[in-house]
Amino acid sequence: MNSVVPAPLLAGGEFLRAFRWLVQARVLDEKLAALYRAGKIPGGGVYLGKGQEALSVSVGVSLRQGDVYAPLIRDGAGRLAFGETVVDALRNCLGSQLGPMRGRDGNVHRGRPRDGYLPMISHLGAMIPVVNGMLMAKRFKGQSGMVGATCLGDGGTSTGAFHEGMNQAGVERLPLVMVVADNQYAYSTPTSRQFACRSLVDRAVGYGFTGHVVDGTRLEDCLGVLGEAVGLARAGKGPQLVVASFLRLCGHGEHDDASYIDPSLKQSALGRDCLELAQAHILEKGWASSQELVEWRSEAVMTVEEAVALVQKEPGPDPYAEQWCALQTTRLSEGGAS
């Protein structure tokens, strides 16, 4: 049976920790958009997480060392909360040779697999079987107590890889948390043309998952539901499907003006900005003052600007000197010499 898990009462410290990652992610995205428009992003497009940060950060803060995390293109907040640094993110986006991918791959294809942080595969749904494989490997080694989480948009649930990965996780009772961001559009295709079920959470029972739904605009709800889902998976209760509803508050990428989005959706509850709602929640609870909120954003801006200044001075890969071998060779393995 699908379950709607209520958010528990959250301590201010937990909420504020997630909120500050959310702010950092929003500021970083704004800078990446500016760099893209200035022609400074050589490794592909820029895909902003505006409107999705509450869901994304809740995944990152709910995981812990030893877990596996496979984010998607709009999961900048989750990446930061899971341990990615602003410098690492910018190194990959600006093509620095000192970044985790050595400047060899597109800006969203970044990670540190040895730390359980996986570079994404662009083919939607393909990260599910990858995370399944890592969880199976840990099981074969006798390791327990870990969770694997990956993310997908509503459109990605129409792919064969999604079905195959979900079926495998259900059959094997893997501790997988599958997070679906139902942002109402698969690029420019509305969800009414993507699936016929009432809600994507209705698919949970068919795959042998426990289903959860959450309002993706409310950080407190996302923290509660993701914390519950991760806890159930970690306790051996099988795979979990979390479906969050909200509206993407930007185009599919910075190249897209999102003119196809129904204006009535923007005026609905789905179109609320999770950052603004989180700020109002903090003030209502008295967890911080308006001045502190301003200071936290200023600190995030400074962190990003300092990182940009550093990374822009770093060299990119030299195509004439580079040995184009796999990064997982001894010479180029993570932490090894470049």
RONULUM-338716 format. One record per atom (N, C-alpha, C): residue in three letters; x, y, z. Coordinates in steps of 0.001 Angstrom, whole numbers, padded with zeros to 6 digits, always signed. Each point is the difference from the previous one (the first is absolute). Example, Ala and Ser with C-alpha at 12.3 -4.5 7.8 and 13.67 -1.06 7.14 Angstrom:
BEGIN
ALA+013190-005690+007800 ALA-000890+001190+000000 ALA+000900+001200+000000 SER-000350+001050-000720 SER+000820+001190+000060 SER-000770+001090+000730 
This chain:
BEGIN
MET+000842-001196+000000 MET-000842+001196+000000 MET+000878+001247+000000 ASN-000366+000966-000821 ASN+000736+001258-000017 ASN-000232+000747+001297 SER+001016+000691+000464 SER-000136+000729+001253 SER+000332+001458-000205 VAL-000718+000841+000670 VAL+000316+001429+000054 VAL+000566+000246+001380 VAL+001307+000227+000073 VAL+000666+000098+001294 VAL-000011+001439+000472 PRO-000591+000309+001145 PRO-000002+001378+000502 PRO+001388+000416+000456 ALA+000296+001266-000168 ALA+001294+000501+000453 ALA+000006+000098+001519 PRO+001044-000510+000657 PRO+000085+000137+001447 PRO+000393+001417+000381 LEU-000117+000310+001256 LEU+000475+001293+000468 LEU+001515+000028-000104 LEU+000520+000944-000733 LEU+001430+000068-000245 LEU+000658+000994+000944 ALA+001160-000362+000477 ALA+000785+000929+000800 ALA+000485+001126-000897 GLY+000095+001194+000565 GLY+000447+001133-000780 GLY+001359-000207-000624 GLY+000913-000659+000721 GLY+001341-000205-000518 GLY+000015-000828-001258 GLU-000818-001050-000042 GLU-000069-000858-001189 GLU-000553+000777-001196 PHE-001037+000750+000236 PHE-000611+000787-001074 PHE+000973+001061-000510 LEU+000662+000691+000923 LEU+000914+001071-000392 LEU+001205-000538-000762 ARG+000483-001176+000389 ARG+001129-000597-000727 ARG-000388-000268-001450 ALA-001182-000579-000202 ALA-000477-000260-001355 ALA-000246+001311-000749 PHE-000558+000975+000703 PHE-000308+001275-000631 PHE+001259+000685-000522 ARG+001073-000045+000758 ARG+001213+000686-000431 ARG+000614-000683-001228 TRP-000119-001329-000103 TRP+000432-000676-001221 TRP-000890+000422-001165 LEU-001292+000157+000268 LEU-000941+000434-001027 LEU+000390+001377-000531 VAL+000319+000907+000904 VAL+000420+001341-000406 VAL+001288-000062-000810 GLN+000953-000802+000461 GLN+001266-000112-000722 GLN-000216-000531-001411 ALA-000894-000981-000127 ALA-000286-000563-001314 ALA-000656+001028-000918 ARG-000943+000776+000531 ARG-000682+001026-000820 ARG+001003+001050-000481 VAL+000882+000434+000888 VAL+001004+001007-000378 VAL+000961-000567-001038 LEU+000424-001239+000174 LEU+000895-000627-000966 LEU-000680-000117-001360 ASP-001264-000399-000013 ASP-000740-000096-001262 ASP-000089+001357-000694 GLU-000258+001039+000764 GLU-000102+001335-000594 GLU+001324+000405-000641 LYS+001101-000356+000637 LYS+001315+000324-000560 LYS+000280-000834-001251 LEU-000371-001269+000030 LEU+000201-000852-001168 LEU-000806+000510-001194 ALA-001209+000487+000265 ALA-000816+000556-001082 ALA+000680+001223-000615 ALA+000567+000853+000852 ALA+000693+001191-000492 ALA+001242-000388-000803 LEU+000738-000982+000480 LEU+001189-000465-000722 LEU-000374-000618-001339 TYR-001106-000728-000028 TYR-000464-000611-001253 TYR-000347+001075-001020 ARG-000736+001025+000449 ARG-000386+001076-000912 ARG+001214+000786-000490 ALA+001076-000027+000780 ALA+001234+000690-000394 ALA+000910-000893-000845 GLY-000450-001211-000295 GLY+000793-000915-000822 GLY+001171-000625+000734 LYS-000085-000096+001337 LYS+001116-000502+000792 LYS-000139-001473+000401 ILE-001100-000643-000388 ILE-000204-001404+000355 ILE+000294-000855-001229 PRO+001163-000656-000061 PRO+000373-000732-001211 PRO-000545-001421-000072 GLY-000513-000534+001105 GLY-000295-001428+000054 GLY-001453-000364-000154 GLY-000800+000803-000712 GLY-001400-000343-000191 GLY-000926+001083+000491 GLY-001266-000347+000186 GLY-001001+000958+000436 GLY-000006+000175+001501 VAL-000869+000867+000455 VAL-000186+000238+001430 VAL-001465-000269+000329 TYR-000225-000858+000976 TYR-001345-000436+000374 TYR-000224+000366+001466 LEU-000852+000968+000230 LEU-000172+000543+001337 LEU-001012-000806+000808 GLY+000193+000016+001298 GLY-000892-000717+000899 GLY-001041+000884+000644 LYS-000238+001198-000527 LYS-000907+000950+000647 LYS-001394-000589+000145 GLY-000445-000091+001242 GLY-001285-000600+000301 GLY+000093-001421+000492 GLN+001138-000645-000238 GLN+000193-001405+000380 GLN+000929-000157+001191 GLU+000580+001088+000491 GLU+001062-000112+000998 GLU-000450-000625+001315 ALA-001243+000242+000405 ALA-000469-000562+001274 ALA+000008-001523-000052 LEU-000459-000549-001107 LEU+000019-001456-000167 LEU+001427-000510-000080 SER+000811+000637-000837 SER+001361-000467-000232 SER+000848+000022+001271 VAL-000050+001122+000732 VAL+000827+000102+001207 VAL-000441-001020+001041 SER-001287-000334+000016 SER-000503-000960+000977 SER+000553-001400-000250 VAL+000264-000315-001267 VAL+000650-001276-000301 VAL+001424+000012+000543 GLY+000753+001049-000331 GLY+001403+000063+000410 GLY+000198-000043+001495 VAL-000828+000740+000758 VAL+000194+000039+001454 VAL-000505-001258+000689 SER-000836-000789-000676 SER-000532-001219+000602 SER+000963-001175-000126 LEU+000988+000122-000880 LEU+000976-001069-000198 LEU+001205+000198+000909 ARG+000856-001009+000067 ARG+001188+000082+000853 ARG+001153-000744-000657 GLN+001163+000104+000588 GLN+001188-000645-000552 GLN-000243-001499-000152 GLY+000391-000530-001147 GLY-000223-001409-000299 GLY-001198-000227-000894 ASP-000888+000997-000102 ASP-001150-000093-000895 ASP+000424+000312-001439 VAL-000901-000259-000921 VAL+000227+000267-001419 VAL-000993+001058-000453 TYR+000491+000998-000734 TYR-000859+001083-000471 TYR+000262+000245-001477 ALA-001078-000068-000796 ALA+000108+000235-001440 ALA-000952+001138-000374 PRO+000467+001251+000054 PRO-000861+001150-000297 PRO-000230+000158-001493 LEU-000942+000876-000346 LEU-000261+000310-001393 LEU+000345+001478-000248 ILE-000363+000509-001157 ILE+000525+001302-000423 ILE-000426+001159+000892 ARG-001181-000081+000628 ARG-000475+001120+000799 ARG+000237-000199+001489 ASP+000924-000876+000362 ASP+000208-000348+001406 ASP+001225+000673+000615 GLY+000228+001266-000351 GLY+001138+000709+000573 GLY-000067+000090+001513 ALA-001194+000195+000557 ALA-000136+000108+001454 ALA+000331-001318+000676 GLY-000481-001101-000564 GLY+000308-001314+000571 GLY+001466-000327-000088 ARG+000634+000377-001098 ARG+001435-000239-000165 ARG+000796+000691+001111 LEU-000309+001276+000238 LEU+000714+000747+001027 LEU-000231-000607+001378 ALA-001254-000357+000287 ALA-000315-000565+001312 ALA+000666-001354+000205 PHE+000229-000737-001088 PHE+000633-001313+000098 PHE+001522+000100+000106 GLY+000556+001167-000304 GLY+001433+000170+000191 GLY+000764+000626-001141 GLU-000644+000259-001129 GLU+000710+000680-001083 GLU+000336+001422+000442 THR+001160+000490-000386 THR+000369+001377+000326 THR-000366+000924-001155 VAL-000165+001269+000302 VAL-000260+000987-001043 VAL+001161+000038-000984 VAL+001213-000157+000495 VAL+001178-000001-000876 VAL-000050-001175-000964 ASP-000329-001195+000483 ASP-000097-001157-000882 ASP-001071+000202-001075 ALA-001139+000552+000403 ALA-001070+000234-000969 ALA+000460+000956-001088 LEU+000647+001080+000390 LEU+000459+000984-000976 LEU+001150-000526-000839 ARG+000859-000812+000580 ARG+001086-000578-000793 ARG-000541-000839-001145 ASN-001039-000761+000266 ASN-000558-000802-001075 ASN-000722+000868-001023 CYS-000731+000992+000474 CYS-000751+000858-000914 CYS+000908+000873-000858 LEU+001132+000418+000548 LEU+000922+000877-000727 LEU+001134-000761-000674 GLY-000007-001329+000116 GLY+000963-000817-000727 GLY+001384-000039+000595 SER+000122+000197+001298 SER+001319-000041+000627 SER+000560-001418+000026 GLN+001286-000103-000255 GLN+000692-001286+000060 GLN+000073-000531+001429 LEU-000227+000862+000989 LEU+000103-000410+001393 LEU-001323-000514+000566 GLY-001035+000017-000807 GLY-001293-000478+000452 GLY-000082-001508+000076 PRO-001062-000534+000564 PRO-000129-001450+000170 PRO-000017-000766-001316 MET-000448+000621-001090 MET-000015-000647-001308 MET+001159+000444-000885 ARG+000949+000755+000587 ARG+001202+000468-000695 ARG-000307+000874-001223 GLY-001175+000622-000022 GLY-000361+000843-001129 GLY-000351-000775-001241 ARG-000301-001291+000141 ARG-000234-000852-001157 ARG-001457-000173-000365 ASP-000934+000364+000865 ASP-001392-000354-000238 ASP-000911+001207+000165 GLY-001239-000151-000421 GLY-000976+001070+000123 GLY-000207+000403+001447 ASN-000512+001215+000205 ASN-000013+000561+001347 ASN-000918-000720+000969 VAL-001002-000731-000471 VAL-000873-000716+000938 VAL+000485-001421+000269 HIS+000987-000451-000738 HIS+000525-001359+000159 HIS+001207+000048+000942 ARG-000306+000124+001259 ARG+001085+000128+000965 ARG-000330-000779+001263 GLY+001049-000489+000663 GLY-000218-000741+001231 GLY+001295-000574+000530 ARG-000105-000694+001104 ARG+001139-000691+000612 ARG-000490-001382+000432 PRO+000047-000960-000913 PRO-000584-001319+000270 PRO+000514-000678+001256 ARG+001267+000197+000337 ARG+000528-000636+001213 ARG-000684+000527+001264 ASP-000569+001191-000097 ASP-000734+000576+001128 ASP-001497-000266-000102 GLY-000398-000826-000972 GLY-001406-000303-000179 GLY-000771+001057-000761 TYR+000688+000964-000587 TYR-000609+001110-000730 TYR+000237-000248-001488 LEU-001054-000380-000738 LEU+000149-000497-001361 LEU-000202+001090-001052 PRO+000871+000037-001021 PRO-000263+000872-001147 PRO-001210-000536-000751 MET-000885+000880-000396 MET-001240-000451-000635 MET+000212-000444-001436 ILE-000872-000909-000425 ILE-000099-000410-001392 ILE-001168+000763-000603 SER+000193+000592-001161 SER-001046+000845-000570 SER-001235-000789-000408 HIS+000149-001260-000354 HIS-001165-000796-000388 HIS-000890-000185+001225 LEU-001182+000578-000040 LEU-000842+000070+001181 LEU-000441-001377+000478 GLY+000117-000180+001297 GLY-000328-001283+000618 GLY+001188-000919+000152 ALA+001088+000305-000690 ALA+001145-000908-000010 ALA+000743-000052+001331 MET-000180+001016+000855 MET+000696-000021+001284 MET-000624-000988+000981 ILE-001253-000387-000230 ILE-000648-000934+000927 ILE+000731-001344+000018 PRO+000227-000657-001152 PRO+000736-001261+000053 PRO+001443+000156+000474 VAL+000602+001176-000212 VAL+001362+000217+000498 VAL+000010-000007+001530 VAL-000947+000732+000600 VAL-000096+000010+001462 VAL-000358-001400+000508 ASN-000911-000685-000698 ASN-000327-001375+000379 ASN+001248-000872+000030 GLY+000832+000160-001019 GLY+001216-000802-000065 GLY+000932+000261+001159 MET+000139+001267+000396 MET+000855+000323+001134 MET-000573-000565+001299 LEU-001334+000046+000136 LEU-000630-000563+001195 LEU+000143-001521+000026 MET-000097-000631-001152 MET+000191-001450-000072 MET+001434-000369+000359 ALA+000958+000797-000485 ALA+001411-000271+000307 ALA+000253+000095+001500 LYS-000586+001004+000643 LYS+000152+000127+001447 LYS-000637-001194+000715 ARG-001130-000455-000504 ARG-000652-001160+000596 ARG+000896-001238-000124 PHE+000593-000212-001169 PHE+000868-001155-000208 PHE+001215+000028+000930 LYS+000427+001226+000348 LYS+001139+000146+000901 LYS-000398-000116+001474 GLY-001267-000208+000262 GLY-000468-000121+001372 GLY-000220+001314+000696 GLN-000019+001104-000751 GLN-000218+001318+000588 GLN-001494+000274+000113 SER-000398+000679+001034 SER-001413+000307+000207 SER-000140+001393+000604 GLY-001242+000475+000061 GLY-000266+001292+000628 GLY+000174+001183-000915 MET+000253-000257-001302 MET+000166+001114-000931 MET-001248+000162-000856 VAL-000102+001151-000635 VAL-001125+000349-000860 VAL+000554+000531-001317 GLY-000715-000252-001071 GLY+000310+000602-001285 GLY-001148+000879-000430 ALA+000276+001227-000416 ALA-001043+000921-000434 ALA+000325+000538-001375 THR-001003+000074-000843 THR+000176+000648-001291 THR-001255+000777-000329 CYS+000110+000887-000977 CYS-001064+000955-000291 CYS-000349-000045-001482 LEU-001219+000401-000298 LEU-000479-000009-001374 LEU-001165+000975-000112 GLY-000212+000523-001205 GLY-001163+000825-000240 GLY-001187-000847-000409 ASP-001166+000625-000083 ASP-001192-000761-000360 ASP+000114-000631-001381 GLY+000630+000706-000939 GLY+000143-000544-001347 GLY+000871-001236-000049 GLY+001011-000046+000870 GLY+000909-001143+000018 GLY-000660-001291+000433 THR-001156+000111+000667 THR-000686-001212+000438 THR-000652-000727-001172 SER+000028+000588-001193 SER-000558-000651-001180 SER+001032-000851-000734 THR+001218-000032+000472 THR+001060-000723-000701 THR+000076-001463+000415 GLY+000562-000818-000890 GLY+000180-001413+000311 GLY+000966-000225+001142 ALA+001042+000839+000089 ALA+000985-000164+001075 ALA-000647+000192+001367 PHE-000957+000928+000091 PHE-000723+000199+001256 PHE-000734-001280+000388 HIS-000729-000577-000931 HIS-000755-001219+000295 HIS+000918-001138+000411 GLU+001058-000212-000745 GLU+000903-001110+000295 GLU+000681+000178+001352 GLY+000442+001231+000279 GLY+000668+000256+001265 GLY-000931-000120+001187 MET-001206+000520-000137 MET-000974-000093+001085 MET-000392-001452+000247 ASN-000210-000747-001066 ASN-000370-001407+000147 ASN+001097-000777+000722 GLN+001250+000243-000376 GLN+001120-000699+000644 GLN+000085+000365+001484 ALA-000134+001284+000326 ALA+000084+000429+001402 ALA-001114-000616+000824 GLY-001189-000102-000595 GLY-001113-000594+000724 GLY+000184-001486+000229 VAL+000432-000715-001031 VAL+000210-001448+000114 VAL+001086-000311+001030 GLU+001085+000793-000004 GLU+001135-000244+000888 GLU-000158+000655+001367 ARG-001079+000761+000188 ARG-000236+000691+001270 ARG+001203+000862+000385 LEU+000471+000766-000959 LEU+001171+000837+000226 LEU-000369+001250+000796 PRO+000932+000527+000775 PRO-000253+001238+000757 PRO+000142+001237-000890 LEU-000802+000036-001053 LEU+000023+001096-000964 LEU-001084+001013+000335 VAL+000356+001283-000046 VAL-000980+001081+000115 VAL-000039+000697-001352 MET-001095-000204-000707 MET-000175+000590-001325 MET-000819+001276+000154 VAL+000623+001141-000323 VAL-000630+001310+000195 VAL-000416+000549-001360 VAL-001284+000212-000180 VAL-000521+000518-001264 VAL-000448+001445+000192 ALA+000580+000880-000783 ALA-000371+001411+000008 ALA-001074+000220-001059 ASP-001249+000006+000427 ASP-001111+000226-000926 ASP-000181+001504-000157 ASN+000764+000554-000948 ASN-000027+001456-000186 ASN-000928+000427-001131 GLN-000933-000884-000347 GLN-001124+000282-000900 GLN+000349-000029-001486 TYR+001291-000024-000333 TYR+000397-000024-001406 TYR+001223-000885-000199 ALA-000055-000828-001048 ALA+001175-000742-000459 ALA+000584+000823-001148 TYR+000950+000868+000363 TYR+000432+001082-000879 TYR-001235+000847-000288 SER-000585-000063-001206 SER-001173+000818-000299 SER-001284-000822-000084 THR+000078-001297+000289 THR-001168-000873-000088 THR-000704-000070+001356 PRO-001270+000391+000083 PRO-000698-000047+001287 PRO-000209-001433+000463 THR-000149-000166+001307 THR-000131-001348+000562 THR-001244-000718-000520 SER-001003+000738-000437 SER-001199-000650-000538 SER+000301-000820-001239 ARG+001129+000294-000647 ARG+000429-000762-001172 ARG+001095-000998+000346 GLN+000312-000122+001297 GLN+001076-000886+000441 GLN-000519-001256+000686 PHE-001042+000115+000793 PHE-000515-001173+000709 PHE-001501+000153+000225 ALA-000681-001151+000111 ALA-001456+000006+000131 ALA-000470-000257+001418 CYS+000895-000394+000888 CYS-000402-000264+001379 CYS-000291+001319+000719 ARG-000746-000104+001088 ARG-000352+001192+000772 ARG+001234+000724+000487 SER+000949-000751+000523 SER+001263+000539+000515 SER+001085-001030-000243 LEU+001210+000457-000166 LEU+001109-000934-000209 LEU+000235-000900+001201 VAL-000453+000416+001181 VAL+000173-000850+001176 VAL-000838-001271-000118 ASP-001023+000013-000867 ASP-000817-001197-000195 ASP+000819-001153-000566 ARG+001154+000304-000583 ARG+000848-001047-000560 ARG+000775-000761+001075 ALA+000074+000550+001188 ALA+000824-000600+001053 ALA-000405-001443+000281 VAL-001284-000238+000203 VAL-000463-001327+000391 VAL+000310-001038-001078 GLY-000058+000392-001268 GLY+000284-000931-001077 GLY+001437-000466-000038 TYR+000901+000841+000471 TYR+001421-000357+000028 TYR+000432-000583+001335 GLY-000882-000019+000983 GLY+000379-000496+001317 GLY+000683+001043+000857 PHE-000302+001265-000250 PHE+000559+001119+000762 PHE-001041+000504+000997 THR+000471+000657+001046 THR-000873+000814+000841 THR-000039+001394-000605 GLY-001189+000555-000161 GLY-000136+001290-000662 GLY-000241+001136+000971 HIS+000560+001149-000314 HIS-000161+001216+000807 HIS-000245+001169-000948 VAL-000860+000913+000380 VAL-000178+001228-000773 VAL+000314+001188+000905 VAL+000456+001085-000617 VAL+000382+001161+000787 VAL-000163+001266-000831 ASP-000306+001073+000675 ASP-000049+001329-000609 ASP+001440+000488-000145 GLY+000490+000026-001235 GLY+001389+000356-000245 GLY+000336+001456+000210 THR-001002+000839+000286 THR+000278+001417+000257 THR+000311+000274+001466 ARG-000247-000976+000882 ARG+000140+000213+001443 ARG+001203-000788+000534 LEU+001033+000713+000399 LEU+001212-000635+000477 LEU-000271-000886+001204 GLU-000841+000450+000935 GLU-000270-000795+001194 GLU-000653-001333-000346 ASP-000897+000006-001006 ASP-000646-001244-000414 ASP+000993-000926-000698 CYS+000837+000574-000864 CYS+000985-000809-000721 CYS+000983-000656+000971 LEU+000464+000750+000980 LEU+000917-000569+000991 LEU-000661-001145+000759 GLY-001247+000181+000358 GLY-000703-001036+000748 GLY-000204-001265-000809 VAL-000485+000145-001221 VAL-000315-001166-000824 VAL+001272-000708-000467 LEU+001010+000755-000428 LEU+001248-000645-000423 LEU+000688-000678+001166 GLY-000021+000645+001176 GLY+000590-000634+001171 GLY-000685-001310+000326 GLU-001327-000017-000123 GLU-000768-001216+000264 GLU+000318-001081-001025 ALA+000030+000358-001277 ALA+000261-000983-001052 ALA+001394-000596+000124 VAL+000999+000850+000244 VAL+001364-000500+000163 VAL+000090-000897+001228 GLY-000667+000384+001083 GLY+000011-000819+001207 GLY-000614-001368-000223 LEU-001098-000070-000757 LEU-000635-001285-000288 LEU+000909-000882-000847 ALA+000619+000584-001022 ALA+000910-000773-000842 ALA+001187-000510+000806 ARG+000536+000848+000865 ARG+001164-000392+000803 ARG-000356-001104+000993 ALA-001246-000033+000427 ALA-000436-000996+000980 ALA-000403-001323-000640 GLY+000214-000128-001319 GLY-000314-001257-000662 GLY-001435-000139-000439 LYS-000729+001123-000118 LYS-001413-000040-000375 LYS-000212+000055-001508 GLY+001066-000211-000766 GLY-000138-000052-001447 GLY+000100+001351-000673 PRO-000120+000006-001330 PRO+000172+001248-000757 PRO-001160+000959+000197 GLN+000298+001288-000144 GLN-000955+001080+000249 GLN-000091+000898-001235 LEU-001214+000397-000336 LEU-000225+000951-001082 LEU-000591+001278+000588 VAL+000698+001115-000203 VAL-000469+001305+000471 VAL-000335+000854-001217 VAL-001219+000484-000082 VAL-000435+000855-001102 VAL-000323+001381+000553 ALA+000723+000992-000462 ALA-000193+001377+000454 ALA-000616+000820-001123 SER-000988+000809+000329 SER-000674+000833-001000 SER+000349+001469+000209 PHE+000336+000673-001077 PHE+000334+001424+000022 PHE+000113+000438-001453 LEU+000364+001231-000229 LEU+000186+000516-001351 LEU+001443+000434-000180 ARG+000581-000381-001115 ARG+001338+000493-000334 ARG-000106+001495-000257 LEU+000763+000818+000715 LEU-000121+001454-000082 LEU+000965+000622-000991 CYS+000358-000774-001004 CYS+000917+000462-001043 CYS-000192-000913-001202 GLY+000736+000248-001054 GLY-000076-000870-001151 GLY+000689-001329+000250 HIS-000129-000897-000956 HIS+000694-001287+000118 HIS+001496+000226+000188 GLY+000521+000970-000692 GLY+001386+000445+000143 GLY+000048+001487-000289 GLU+001183+000585+000144 GLU+000117+001438-000235 GLU-000238+000373-001461 HIS-000021-000997-000879 HIS-000275+000254-001412 HIS-001498+000050-000291 ASP-000831-000247+001005 ASP-001436-000203-000181 ASP-000772+001059+000787 ASP-000912+000711-000665 ASP-000728+001078+000685 ASP-001266-000479+000711 ALA-000329-001282-000091 ALA-001143-000596+000709 ALA-001321+000667-000359 SER-000132+000507-001210 SER-001231+000677-000416 SER-001190-000943-000081 TYR+000266-001293-000003 TYR-001061-001005-000101 TYR-000690-000273+001343 ILE+000537+000480+001103 ILE-000601-000289+001309 ILE-001318+000754+000152 ASP-001026-000705+000415 ASP-001327+000567+000201 ASP+000066+001094+001067 PRO-000379+001245-000338 PRO+000058+001096+000984 PRO-000804-000283+001271 SER-001082-000765-000117 SER-000805-000293+001189 SER+000771-000854+000993 LEU+000912-000826-000482 LEU+000826-000808+000900 LEU+000925+000887+000820 LYS+000503+001043-000641 LYS+000905+000909+000708 LYS-000704+000697+001157 GLN-001314+000213-000149 GLN-000770+000672+001038 GLN-000568-000964+001037 SER+000179-001280-000217 SER-000532-001008+000916 SER+000982-000273+001132 ALA-000411-000860+000941 ALA+000890-000377+001106 ALA+001257-000686-000503 LEU-000105-000679-001143 LEU+001174-000672-000562 LEU+001079+001000-000401 GLY-000394+001226-000305 GLY+000948+000997-000475 GLY+000678+000810+001087 ARG-000203-000365+001249 ARG+000654+000726+001099 ARG+001495-000281+000015 ASP+000769+000980+000423 ASP+001457-000144+000090 ASP+000351-000603+001360 CYS+000631-001170-000008 CYS+000327-000682+001252 CYS+000947+000818+000875 LEU+000850+000812-000616 LEU+000911+000843+000777 LEU-000768+001066+000770 GLU-000936+000636-000660 GLU-000792+001026+000672 GLU-000854-000605+001114 LEU-000574-001154-000236 LEU-000797-000665+001029 LEU+000865-000390+001197 ALA+001207-000472-000272 ALA+000896-000393+001096 ALA+000405+001204+000828 GLN+000260+001117-000657 GLN+000348+001224+000731 GLN-001158+000435+000903 ALA-001215-000053-000530 ALA-001163+000382+000799 ALA-000181-000937+001193 HIS+000293-001280-000197 HIS-000118-000983+001077 HIS+001008+000299+001114 ILE+001216+000357-000395 ILE+001043+000318+000978 ILE-000400+001208+000840 LEU-000505+001029-000676 LEU-000402+001208+000722 LEU-001187-000269+000916 GLU-000933-000800-000471 GLU-001172-000332+000802 GLU+000388-000755+001267 LYS+000984-000914-000125 LYS+000441-000793+001142 LYS+000970+000762+000902 GLY+000504+001133-000488 GLY+000962+000764+000779 GLY+001371-000628+000060 TRP+000331-000804-001007 TRP+001290-000694-000015 TRP+001137+000898-000479 ALA-000337+001089-000678 ALA+001002+000965-000466 ALA-000721+001302-000312 SER+000772+001080-000075 SER-000567+001307-000315 SER+000147+000290-001491 SER-000709+001024-000447 SER+000114+000424-001404 SER+001437+000386-000334 GLN+000678+000645+000927 GLN+001382+000395-000227 GLN+000899-001213-000154 GLU-000241-001029+000796 GLU+000807-001217-000124 GLU-000222-000673-001358 LEU-001224+000027-000478 LEU-000272-000573-001321 LEU+000787+000739-001079 VAL+000047+001321+000108 VAL+000764+000807-000959 VAL+001487-000335+000096 GLU+000497-000144+001211 GLU+001416-000317+000193 GLU+000354-001369-000555 TRP-000884-000973+000169 TRP+000276-001345-000509 TRP+000093+000006-001526 ARG-000863+000762-000642 ARG+000075+000085-001453 ARG+001299+000705-000425 SER+000368+001036+000711 SER+001247+000707-000320 SER+001204-000927+000139 GLU-000005-000838+001034 GLU+001080-000974+000182 GLU+000034-000991-001148 ALA-001183-000430-000467 ALA-000062-000938-001119 ALA+000534+000647-001273 VAL-000345+001270-000219 VAL+000499+000723-001169 VAL+001519+000108+000052 MET+000544+000313+001157 MET+001443+000128+000142 MET+000698-001335-000276 THR-000571-001083+000521 THR+000572-001326-000231 THR+000079-000305-001489 VAL-001070+000301-000732 VAL-000036-000275-001437 VAL+000970+000897-000755 GLU+000023+001283+000313 GLU+000875+000933-000716 GLU+001468-000347+000228 GLU+000354-000379+001215 GLU+001383-000387+000270 GLU+000367-001271-000758 ALA-000928-000928-000083 ALA+000262-001240-000724 ALA+000159+000260-001495 VAL-000839+000869-000559 VAL+000111+000335-001422 VAL+001357+000637-000292 ALA+000407+000941+000845 ALA+001294+000667-000194 ALA+001146-001006+000031 LEU-000095-000990+000872 LEU+001033-001030+000094 LEU+000007-000887-001238 VAL-001169-000518-000357 VAL-000087-001004-001063 VAL+000306+000594-001374 GLN-000361+001258-000219 GLN+000262+000604-001303 GLN+001490+000132-000305 LYS+000833-000092+001021 LYS+001452+000064-000208 LYS+000612-001372-000257 GLU-000787-001053+000155 GLU+000541-001351-000114 GLU-000004-000471-001453 PRO+000973-000837-000384 PRO+000092-000437-001399 PRO-001028-001073-000343 GLY-000387-000023-001257 GLY-000816-001090-000506 GLY+000898-001116-000491 PRO-000564-001138-000394 PRO+000827-001095-000508 PRO+000656+000372-001322 ASP+001239-000385-000181 ASP+000735+000240-001238 ASP-000218-001201-000919 PRO-000712+000163-001117 PRO-000297-001157-000852 PRO+001236-000639-000611 TYR+001123+000737-000051 TYR+001210-000553-000594 TYR+000846-000753+001028 ALA-000140+000367+001255 ALA+000794-000649+001042 ALA-000795-001047+000773 GLU-001317+000091-000042 GLU-000854-000890+000779 GLU+000058-001430-000514 GLN+000091-000950+000922 GLN-000125-001407-000348 GLN-001466-000375+000219 TRP-000715-000283-001088 TRP-001442-000177+000089 TRP-000362-001421+000412 CYS+000465-000367+001177 CYS-000354-001290+000580 CYS-001129+000208+001004 ALA-000601-001094+000433 ALA-001105+000092+000939 ALA+000462+000611+001316 LEU-000888+000774+000637 LEU+000351+000641+001263 LEU+000247-001009+001107 GLN-000521-001219-000129 GLN+000164-000979+001062 GLN+001274-000836-000143 THR+000918+000439-000868 THR+001306-000654-000036 THR+000791+000402+001241 THR+001067-000707+000283 THR+000806+000299+001185 THR+000523+001431-000035 ARG+000425+000448-001174 ARG+000617+001317-000090 ARG-001005+001111+000247 LEU-001241-000209-000456 LEU-000979+001072+000088 LEU-001130-000298+000973 SER+000179-001003+000842 SER-001057-000326+000940 SER-000221+001169+000956 GLU-001162+000041+000594 GLU-000336+001107+000878 GLU+001055+000171+001092 GLY+000488+001184+000104 GLY+001019+000270+000999 GLY+001413-000188-000505 GLY+000120-000572-001205 GLY+001323-000224-000554 GLY+000499+001229-000736 ALA+001208-000078-000490 ALA+000585+001114-000730 ALA-000680+000140-001360 SER-000140+001210-000459 SER-000618+000223-001313 SER+001084-000061-001074 
